[in-house]
Amino acid sequence: MLTGSSVLWALIIGVMVVAWVRRRRKNKETLRRWEREEAEEDRRLRERLLGAPPAEEDELAIRPVSGVPAVEHDGRWHILH
């Protein structure tokens, strides 16, 4: 009886350790992906602020929200106050 329950607890602890390691590895991969995406977004924003013309398909292009009065001047949107 003592040996049987010890083996069970050892298996449970082993499964928990494996799950913890897998979860930690997945979290690290997610953080690295977010870091790459943020660096790319920062690079595009920096190009835009330094005067690079915005690409038509660029998702960072700032467009006015529907219903908000705005005008476009030199490729940039300006909200009217």
Backbone bond lengths (Angstrom), bond angles and torsions (degrees), N, CA, C in turn:
res aa  C-N    CA-C-N  psi(-1)  N-CA   C-N-CA  omega(-1)  CA-C   N-CA-C  phi
1 M - - - 1.448 - - 1.536 110.34 -
2 L 1.329 117.04 -43.94 1.462 121.40 -179.10 1.527 110.30 -65.13
3 T 1.319 117.96 -42.71 1.458 121.93 -179.32 1.526 110.79 -67.38
4 G 1.305 117.42 -40.11 1.460 121.41 -179.28 1.512 112.30 -62.73
5 S 1.299 118.58 -43.17 1.458 120.69 -179.06 1.530 110.84 -74.37
6 S 1.310 118.81 -30.48 1.465 121.82 177.54 1.526 110.42 -66.09
7 V 1.321 116.23 -41.48 1.463 120.27 178.40 1.521 109.50 -64.05
8 L 1.306 117.47 -41.81 1.458 121.51 179.00 1.533 110.66 -60.38
9 W 1.336 116.70 -46.82 1.464 120.12 179.59 1.527 111.60 -65.27
10 A 1.314 117.64 -36.61 1.465 121.00 177.37 1.532 110.33 -63.65
11 L 1.329 117.39 -41.45 1.462 121.12 177.28 1.531 111.60 -64.43
12 I 1.311 116.18 -42.52 1.472 120.22 178.75 1.525 110.66 -61.81
13 I 1.322 116.70 -44.65 1.472 120.25 179.00 1.520 110.18 -64.32
14 G 1.326 117.61 -41.45 1.462 121.28 178.30 1.520 112.11 -60.80
15 V 1.317 117.47 -43.97 1.461 121.66 178.64 1.523 110.19 -63.91
16 M 1.309 117.36 -40.83 1.474 121.23 178.83 1.533 111.40 -62.89
17 V 1.321 117.06 -41.43 1.466 120.83 179.56 1.528 110.09 -65.20
18 V 1.321 117.16 -44.81 1.469 120.60 178.86 1.532 110.39 -61.80
19 A 1.307 117.83 -43.08 1.467 121.52 178.98 1.528 110.79 -63.48
20 W 1.324 117.11 -40.44 1.466 121.08 179.67 1.528 110.91 -64.23
21 V 1.331 117.04 -42.92 1.469 121.28 -179.76 1.524 110.18 -65.26
22 R 1.331 117.45 -43.94 1.465 120.36 179.18 1.516 111.65 -63.35
23 R 1.316 117.33 -42.08 1.467 122.03 179.78 1.530 110.53 -64.12
24 R 1.311 116.29 -42.46 1.467 120.74 -179.81 1.533 110.75 -64.41
25 R 1.326 116.88 -41.94 1.467 121.49 178.80 1.527 110.27 -63.08
26 K 1.327 116.73 -43.03 1.461 120.83 179.30 1.535 111.13 -63.76
27 N 1.334 117.27 -41.02 1.466 120.99 178.52 1.523 111.33 -63.40
28 K 1.323 116.92 -39.64 1.471 120.11 178.67 1.526 110.69 -64.90
29 E 1.333 117.61 -41.21 1.460 120.95 177.46 1.522 110.97 -62.41
30 T 1.320 117.15 -41.49 1.460 121.17 179.01 1.527 110.56 -63.26
31 L 1.312 117.43 -43.39 1.468 120.26 179.37 1.524 111.40 -64.22
32 R 1.330 117.63 -39.34 1.473 120.40 177.50 1.523 110.66 -64.64
33 R 1.359 117.67 -40.92 1.461 120.89 178.56 1.531 110.86 -63.62
34 W 1.335 116.23 -43.89 1.472 119.63 178.30 1.521 110.80 -62.44
35 E 1.316 117.59 -38.06 1.462 120.81 179.67 1.531 110.44 -64.19
36 R 1.344 117.14 -42.63 1.469 120.36 177.71 1.525 111.08 -63.83
37 E 1.337 116.73 -44.15 1.465 120.24 -179.99 1.528 111.58 -63.33
38 E 1.322 115.99 -40.87 1.467 119.54 179.45 1.516 111.36 -67.46
39 A 1.324 117.83 -38.53 1.462 121.15 178.00 1.525 110.45 -63.70
40 E 1.332 117.09 -40.87 1.462 121.01 177.92 1.531 110.45 -64.99
41 E 1.323 117.03 -42.74 1.462 120.43 178.22 1.528 110.95 -64.11
42 D 1.321 117.31 -41.47 1.464 120.71 177.62 1.522 111.05 -63.15
43 R 1.342 116.97 -39.09 1.456 120.45 179.50 1.531 110.31 -63.65
44 R 1.346 116.64 -44.76 1.461 119.41 179.08 1.520 111.85 -64.25
45 L 1.320 116.37 -40.73 1.460 119.94 179.52 1.530 110.64 -65.27
46 R 1.321 117.01 -40.52 1.464 121.59 178.19 1.521 110.20 -62.28
47 E 1.349 117.38 -41.82 1.463 120.36 177.60 1.524 110.68 -61.93
48 R 1.328 115.85 -41.79 1.455 119.51 -179.22 1.537 110.92 -65.35
49 L 1.319 117.63 -41.78 1.460 120.60 -178.28 1.515 112.29 -69.98
50 L 1.326 117.58 -26.87 1.457 120.95 179.48 1.523 112.19 -85.53
51 G 1.328 117.08 4.05 1.449 120.19 172.63 1.507 115.30 101.99
52 A 1.302 118.97 7.52 1.459 119.80 176.66 1.528 108.08 -67.81
53 P 1.323 117.43 138.05 1.466 118.89 -179.52 1.524 110.74 -66.02
54 P 1.342 117.20 136.64 1.461 119.68 -179.14 1.518 111.57 -69.63
55 A 1.307 116.04 138.71 1.464 121.21 176.07 1.514 108.75 -76.65
56 E 1.309 116.64 147.36 1.459 120.74 -177.53 1.526 111.70 -63.40
57 E 1.356 117.17 -37.90 1.452 120.42 -178.03 1.520 112.65 -90.94
58 D 1.314 117.85 3.91 1.460 121.68 -177.53 1.526 110.01 -66.68
59 E 1.353 116.49 124.93 1.458 119.89 -178.43 1.523 112.50 -73.78
60 L 1.332 117.85 -9.91 1.457 119.99 178.58 1.529 112.16 -88.32
61 A 1.315 117.53 -3.37 1.456 119.96 178.93 1.518 108.52 -60.44
62 I 1.310 115.48 126.87 1.461 120.44 -176.59 1.520 107.87 -88.12
63 R 1.299 115.59 118.16 1.456 121.53 178.68 1.526 108.08 -118.81
64 P 1.306 117.06 147.58 1.466 118.90 -178.54 1.526 111.79 -68.20
65 V 1.308 114.61 151.12 1.460 121.18 176.01 1.512 108.32 -74.19
66 S 1.305 115.71 142.43 1.456 120.50 -178.81 1.532 110.04 -56.19
67 G 1.314 116.21 132.14 1.455 121.24 178.14 1.524 113.68 93.02
68 V 1.316 117.84 -9.37 1.465 121.68 179.14 1.526 107.46 -98.34
69 P 1.338 118.26 123.21 1.461 119.65 -178.69 1.536 110.62 -67.50
70 A 1.349 115.67 129.07 1.457 121.11 -178.83 1.517 109.34 -150.27
71 V 1.320 115.78 157.79 1.456 121.86 175.94 1.521 108.60 -127.98
72 E 1.333 115.36 152.52 1.455 120.75 176.65 1.516 108.64 -105.04
73 H 1.333 116.84 131.02 1.455 122.14 179.21 1.519 108.27 -140.62
74 D 1.330 116.51 122.52 1.469 122.58 -179.39 1.529 111.91 54.53
75 G 1.319 116.51 39.82 1.452 120.48 176.22 1.514 115.28 80.28
76 R 1.319 118.23 4.47 1.467 122.11 179.52 1.524 109.35 -119.92
77 W 1.317 115.65 145.71 1.450 121.82 178.63 1.516 109.73 -93.84
78 H 1.321 115.92 136.21 1.461 122.43 178.36 1.522 108.28 -125.51
79 I 1.332 116.31 126.02 1.457 120.93 -179.59 1.515 109.19 -82.61
80 L 1.327 115.06 135.50 1.463 120.70 179.76 1.525 109.10 -84.80
81 H 1.318 115.76 134.93 1.469 120.28 -179.94 1.498 110.35 -104.68
